[in-house]
């Protein structure tokens, strides 16, 4: 194994890695606020506008697992830098786009760059900081920066669109990507498993990437195509077939892309299942809060962006506190507390009203849910890396990122369907009266938040039943070691 970053530069390296991840998370939401301006500028229909977002999500979710394994095989710093350069180049092309096709293609390549750099960045963090207090602190910083990216994206998107134009929600990535790639060789040491055979599992890579991409596509388009449509059912069936093919290929491969022995670690599997449910509960929360503020409360893009500031600050503070609590208590109690706050926050959000206010209906529940996100994101990331050797660090990082992205796509697809159904029912009861629309929309958002709380409860059940107490305590050097039979 080649050496990681020198000890005295570890924290500077962490700042660089966290900033790169911040931009990746931010880009999933920063474009949302700019969509109306993009539609007018490039003459894109309302139906096609969603693909400005979906193209990024599709390639990001589909290629994460492959990106993580490439980091282990080819070198984590090398793959991280390649992802950064690809991400920055695609951002530049997207900002210069003069047609719908050019912009959507650029967003898809952006997602590919993000899928390459994101797991590489997290694997560098876990190989640079050993398990224990230092890693907990590092992942606390990572969680604070990355976890606040979604909220910050809405804020920054509003400011850039309002004052500089929609192109700048993409141009802003270019200098960050170029500067980060230039600084990486001086701050980050190269690392990879020198003993791992360099052969590449092409069949496994193609089947899992195609299977995950089709799964994400089916989910993000389900609310438009219909859950019972031939398209949705056909794509879901095809994705299942491809993933079954992937499993068969991996079981027979001499050097598999994903060694299934990895999943014998119960805590790693439990953390990924919990992350899937956390993604389903929270990714969609940002979406519906934005719609409620703009479509019901009448906020413009900039006001909606600024309204996210308390949420972003809460996530940062909670993630910092979570890293300290994990070191004292172990990550499982902190994770369970965070998921409980997420569920409470979403239930509180379900009480929104058409005649509501920002302070009463958005501010306080967003602070509760934001604290829950900070207290959940850090320990679930720590749990996903417990007991993982350096040779599988990229794979483990790809798995947790994939779980969150698939969870987000699943949650948004399910909750968008729930919201649309409830809104349509309310409009039918009001016989289509336009004056009833704010109330009908609110009914839909309320139902979606309640189902989102159900996903958080499923996350709690997964954490309780799958995560081992002994593993959780290993992340807490100051805590009493659990007995051999614990967990």
N, C-alpha and C positions, 0 to 999 in steps of 0.2 A: 504494500500500500504506500503510495507516495504521500508526502506530508501535506497536512492541511495548513491553514494560515498560521504564521508565527503568533505566539500567544499575545504579544503586545499589540498586535494589529487585529485581533479577533473582533473587537467591538466596532472598529471602523468598518471591517468587512460586513458585520451584521447590519450596520446602518445602510450600507450599499445594497445588500440583499433585500432588506425590508422595504427600501424605497422601490426597488424593482417590482416586488410583489404588490406593493401599494398601487402602482400604476396598472398592473394586470387586473386587480380587483376593481379599481376605479373605472377601467374602460368598459366593464360590463354594465355600468349604470350611467356613465357620464353622457352617453349619446341619447339616453331617454328624453332628457329635457330639450335637446336640440332637434328632436324628430320633426315637429311642425315646421321649423325653419328649413330643415333639409328637404322635406317634402315640397315646399314652395320653390326652393332654389333649383331643384333637379327635376321637378314635375313628377314626383313619385306618388302613386296612388296610396290610399290609406292601407289597403290590403298588403301592398308590397313593402310599406315602411317597416313593418315588424321584422322583415328579414335583414334590415340594417343591424338589428340587435341579434336576431337568431343566427345569422351567419357566423358571428363571433362565438356565440355559445356553442354552436354545433361543432366547430372544429376544436374549440378549447376542450369541451367534454370528451370528444372522441379520441383525441391524440394524447391525453395526459398520461395514460398508462405507458404508452410507447415512449413518450418523452422522459419519463422517470427511469425506464430501463436503459435508454440510450446514455443517460448520465452515468450510470454504473459501468457501462461497457466502454464508453469513449472518453470519459473524463468529465467530472462535474463542472469544472470551471469552463472548459472548452464548450460544452453544450449550453451552459448558461449564457456565455457571450454570443454564441450563434443565435440563440433564441432572442436575445436583446436586439441584435442587429436586424434580424428578420422582422421583429415587432416594430422597430423604429422605421424601417423602410416601408412597411405596409401602412403605417400611420401617415407617412408623408404622401404616399400615393392616394390614400383615402381622402386626405385634406385637399388634394389637387383634383379630385374626381369631378368630372363634368357630365357624368351619366349615372343612371341607377345601377347598371351592370358593373361599372368600374368601382363604384363605392362598395357594393355588396361583396365583390371579389376581394377587394382590399381588406374588408372587415373579416372575411374568412381566413385570409393569410395572417392577419393580426392574431386571430384566435389560435392558429397553428404556432406562431411565435410564442404566444403566451403559454401554450401547452408544453413547449420545449423548455422555456426558461423557469417556469414556476416550480415544478418538482425538483429541478436541478438546484434552484436556490434553497429550497427547504432541506434538501439532502446535504448541501454544504453546511447549513446551520447545524444539523444533527451530527455531522462528522467533525465539525470544528469544536463543538462544545460537548463534553462527555456528560452522560446521565448524572443527574443530581442538581444541586442548587444553580450552578452556572447555566446548564441547559434550560432549567425552568425559567431563569431570569431572561435568557436570550429568547425563548419562545414566548415569554410575556411581552417583550418588546415587539417581536414578530406579530403576535396576535393583536396588539394594540394598533399597529400600523395597518396590517392587512384587514383586520376586522372593521376598521373605520373607513376603509376604502369605498364601500358601497354608499355610505352616507355622504362622504366627501365628494363622490362623483356627481351626485345630484346638485350639491352646492356649487362645485366648480363648473359643472356644465351650465348651470343657470347664469353664472357670472360671465363666462366666456362667450356664451351665445348672445347675451344681452349687449355686451360692450365691444366684442371683437368679431363676432360672426361664427356660424356653426363650424366652419373649417378648423377653428382653433381647438375644438374638443379633440381633434386628432393631431394637429400640429404640436400640441403641448407635449406629446410623447417623444417627439423626435430628439430634442436636446437632452432629455433625461436618458433616453436609451443610448445615445452616442456617448455621453459623458460617463455613464455607468460602465459601458463596454471598455472605454479607455482606462478607467480606474481599476477595473477588475484584476488585471495581471499583477499590479503592485500590491493589492490588498488580499487577494485570495490565492492560496496555494492550490495546485492541481491535485486532485485525488480521484482514484479509481481502484478497483480490485485488480491488482496485477496478476493474481492467480486465476481469475475468471477467464475461461476460454473465450476467445474473441469471435467465435462463430455466432451468427445472428439468426434467430428464429423467424424467418421471413413469413412462413405460413401462419404462425401464431400472431405476428404483428399485424398482418393483413386482416385476419379474421376478427381479432378483438377490436381493432380500430374501426372496421366497417360495421361490426355489430353494435358498438357503443354509439357511433355516429348515427346509425339508423334509429337506435333507441331514442337518442336525444331529439332527432328530427321528428319522430312520431309523437313524442311528448309535447314539444313546443308548438306543433301545428294541430294538436288534437282538439283544442277549443274551437278552431276555425273549421276543420274538416269534419269534426264530430267523432265522439269516442266509438260509435258503432259503425262508422263509415268503412268502406272497403279499403281506403287508403290507410287509415290508422291501424285497423286490424291486420292488414297485409304487412305493413312495415314492422309492427310489433312481432308478428310471427317470423318474419325474415330475420329480424335482429336476434330473436331467441335461437333460431337455427344456426346463425353465424357464431353466437356465443357458445352453443353446444359443440360446434366444430372446433372452436378455440380450445375448449376443455379437452376434447379428444386429442387434438394436436399436441397440447402441452403434456398430457400424460405419456405420450409416445416420444416426445422430443428428447434428444440427448442433452442439449443445453436449452431448457425451456425459457421463454420470455418471462413467464411467471411461475416460479417453483411453488407448487401447491402446498409444500411443507410449510410455507410462510403462514398459511391460514390455520395451522395447528396451534399457533399462539392465540389463545382464546381472547386475551385482552386486545390484541391487534384487531382481530375480527370484530369484537364488540365495539371498539372505538370507531371502526369504519361504518358499522351499522348505525351507531348513534349519530355519527356525522351526516349520514344520509338523511336521517329524520330531522336533524337540526337544519340542514340545508332546505328541506321541504318546508319547514315551519317559517324560516326567517328570510330566505331570499325573496319570497313572494311578499313578505311584509313591506319591504321597501316599495315594491310595485304598487300595492293597494293604498299605502299611505299617500304616495304621490298623486294617485288618481283622486282620492278623497279630497285632498287639499285643493287641487286645481279644478275638479269638476263639480264639487259640492260647496266648498268654502270659498271658491272664486279666487284662489291665489294665482298670480302669474308665475312664470318659470323662475324668476329671481327670488321671489318671496318664498316659493316652495323650497328652493335650494337653501336659503338662509334658515328656514324652519328646521332643517336637518342638523344644524350646528349643535344643539344640546345633545342630540342622539350620538353624534360622532364623538363629542367630548366624553360622554358617559362610557362609551365602548372603550376608549383609550384608558380612562381611569380604572375601569373594572378589569381590563386585561392586565394592567400593571399590578393591581391588587391580587389577581388570581395567581400570578407566578409566585408571589410570596406565600400565599395560602397553600399552594400545592406543595411547596418545600416543607411546610409545617405539618400539613394534614394528609398529604397524598392527593392524587388528582381526582379520585372517584367522588369523595364528598363535595369537592368544589364543583365538579361537573354536574352532579345531581342538583346542587343548589342553583347553578346557572340555568339548567333546563327547567327547573320549577319557576324561576323568575320569567323565563321566556313564555311558559304556558300562562302564567298570571297576566303578563303584559298583553298577550294576544286575546285573552278573555276580556280584559279591560277594553281593548280596542273594539271588540265586538259590540260594545255598548254605544258606539258612535250614533249621532243623530243628524238628520238633514239640517236642523237648525242649530247645530253645535258650534263650538268655537275651538280655536287652536289650543288654548291653554287647557280647557276641560277635556277635549276629545283626542288630542294628539300629544301634547307636551308630556304630561305625566305618564301615560302608558308607554310612550316611546322611551322614557328614562328607565322604566322598569325593564322593558324588553331589551334595551341597549345594555343595561347592566347584566342581564342574563346572557346576552351574546358574548360579552367580554369574559364572563365567568365560565362559559361553556367552550368557547373556541380554543382557548389556551390549553385546558386540561385534555380535551379530546385530541388535540394535536400531539401533546406529550404522550398520551396513551397509545396513539398509533405508531409511535417510534420506540416504545418500551421493548427491550430485548432484541432489537433489530441490529444485526451486524453491519459493519460499514459497507460490505459488498452488496447488501440489499437496501441501502439507504435511499437510493433513487427510486426503487420499486415501491418502498413503503410510502415515500412522499407522493408518488404518482397515485397510489391507492387512495390516500386520504383526500387528495384533491379531486379525484374522480368521484368518490362517494359524495362529496359536497356538491359538485356540479350536477351529477345525476339526480341527487336529492332536490336541488334547486329547480331543475327542469321538470321533475315529477310534481313537485309541490305547486309550481306555477300552473302547470297544465290542469291539475285537479282543482285547484282553487279558482282558476279563471272560469272553469266550467261551472263550479258551484255558484260563483258570483253572477255569471250570465244567466243561469237558470233562475236564481232568486230575483234578479232584476226583471226578467221577462215575466215572471209570475206576478210581480207587483204591478207592472205596467198593464197586464191583462185585466187585473182587478180594477185598475183605475181607468180602464177602457182607452188606454193610449193617450190620456190627457198629458200635454207637454208639461203642465205645472207639476205633475206628479213625478217627473223624471229624477229630481234630486233625491226624493225619498226612496224611489225605486233603486237608484244606484247605491244609496246608503244601505238598503236592505241586502243587496248583493255583497257589498264589501264586508258587512257585519257577519254574514254567513261564512264568507271566506276566512275571516279572522278566527272564527270559532273552530272551523275544521283545521286551520293551522295550529291552534292550541292542541288539537288532538294528535297531530304529528309530534309535537313536543312531548306529550305524555307517552307516546310510543318510544320516543328517544329515552325517556326516563326508564321505562321497562327494559329496554335493550341494555342500558348501562347497568342496571341492577342485576340482571340475570347473566350477562356475558362477561363483564369486566371483573377480573379476579382481584380480591382485596390485597393479596400478597404483592401483586404487580403494582397496584396503586400505591402501596406504601414504599416501594423501592424508589419512587420519585421523591420521597420525603426523607432525606438523610437524618433529620432531627426526630422523626417519629419512631416509635417502638416497632421493631420488625415483627411482622405477623408470624403466627405459628405456621408450621409446615402444612397443616391441614386447612388453612384459611383459603377462602375463595373457592 
